[in-house]
Amino acid sequence: MSQSNMASPDDLRPEYDFSGAVRGKHHEQYRAGTNVVFLDSDVARVFKDSESVNRALRLLLDLAKNQLPPDRAA
């Protein structure tokens, strides 16, 4: 992208308010390899926090592992 196509800092829409923003707020988590996953609204209503999502996924992994033939177990 050329310099002429780049927006100037004053081109932000008035509804964008970054006055309370913190630069690098999630930087350490990102570097540690934390994954961010966006849940659909119907799923998010059931799973209120990371712990409940992780518990359900671990259960699903255990069930899937038990469905594999013994020579294909992961």
HELIX and SHEET records of a PDB file:
HELIX    1   1 GLN A    3  ASN A    5  5                                   3    
HELIX    2   2 PRO A    9  ASP A   11  5                                   3    
HELIX    3   3 HIS A   27  ARG A   31  1                                   5    
HELIX    4   4 SER A   41  VAL A   46  1                                   6    
HELIX    5   5 SER A   50  GLN A   67  1                                  18    
HELIX    6   6 PRO A   70  ARG A   72  5                                   3    
END                                                                             
